[in-house]
């Protein structure tokens, strides 16, 4: 299943969730606002852009319709 690490004020997070919802694609959401230690760990790894997306076709940062479509085709 697709896993999204999101923040409340993130426009790209909102766009990613809307993209998935309109296509009825299930995903797991983890709020980085509620887990600041996890967010700090991601920042130390250089992952400073959200959403942080983990999927079976690879991981990426930000809203990427191309990568989302690749994932959708794989399920």
C-alpha positions as CSV (number, residue, x, y, z in Angstrom):
1,X,0.0,0.0,0.0
2,X,1.1,3.5,-0.7
3,X,2.3,5.4,2.4
4,X,2.2,9.2,2.6
5,X,4.1,11.2,5.2
6,X,2.3,14.6,5.3
7,X,2.1,17.9,7.0
8,X,-1.1,20.0,7.6
9,X,0.1,23.1,5.7
10,X,1.5,21.3,2.7
11,X,-0.2,22.1,-0.6
12,X,1.5,19.2,-2.4
13,X,0.3,16.8,0.3
14,X,-3.3,18.0,-0.3
15,X,-2.9,17.6,-4.0
16,X,-1.5,14.1,-3.7
17,X,-4.3,13.0,-1.4
18,X,-7.0,14.5,-3.7
19,X,-5.4,12.8,-6.7
20,X,-5.5,9.5,-5.0
21,X,-9.0,9.9,-3.6
22,X,-10.5,10.9,-6.9
23,X,-9.0,7.7,-8.4
24,X,-10.1,5.6,-5.4
25,X,-6.6,4.5,-4.6
26,X,-6.1,3.4,-1.0
27,X,-3.2,4.9,1.0
28,X,-1.9,5.1,4.5
29,X,-1.3,8.6,5.8
30,X,1.2,9.4,8.6
31,X,1.1,12.9,10.0
32,X,4.5,14.4,10.5
33,X,2.9,17.1,12.6
34,X,2.0,14.5,15.1
35,X,5.4,12.8,15.0
36,X,8.1,15.5,15.1
37,X,10.9,13.0,15.9
38,X,10.1,11.2,12.6
39,X,10.1,14.5,10.7
40,X,13.4,15.4,12.2
41,X,14.8,12.0,11.1
42,X,13.6,12.6,7.5
43,X,15.1,16.1,7.5
44,X,18.5,14.6,8.6
45,X,18.2,12.2,5.7
46,X,17.7,15.2,3.3
47,X,14.0,14.6,2.9
48,X,12.8,18.2,3.5
49,X,9.9,18.2,1.0
50,X,6.5,16.7,1.6
51,X,4.7,14.5,1.0
52,X,7.3,11.8,1.4
53,X,5.8,8.9,-0.6
54,X,6.8,5.3,-0.2
55,X,5.5,2.8,-2.7
56,X,6.2,-0.5,-4.4
57,X,7.5,1.4,-7.5
58,X,9.9,3.6,-5.5
59,X,9.9,6.5,-3.1
60,X,9.8,10.2,-3.9
61,X,9.2,13.6,-2.5
62,X,6.4,16.0,-3.5
63,X,3.4,15.8,-5.7
64,X,4.2,13.7,-8.8
65,X,1.3,12.7,-11.1
66,X,3.7,10.7,-13.3
67,X,4.9,8.6,-10.4
68,X,1.5,8.2,-8.9
69,X,0.2,6.9,-12.3
70,X,3.1,4.4,-12.4
71,X,2.0,3.2,-9.0
72,X,-1.7,3.0,-9.9
73,X,-0.8,1.0,-13.0
74,X,1.2,-1.5,-10.9
75,X,-1.7,-2.3,-8.5
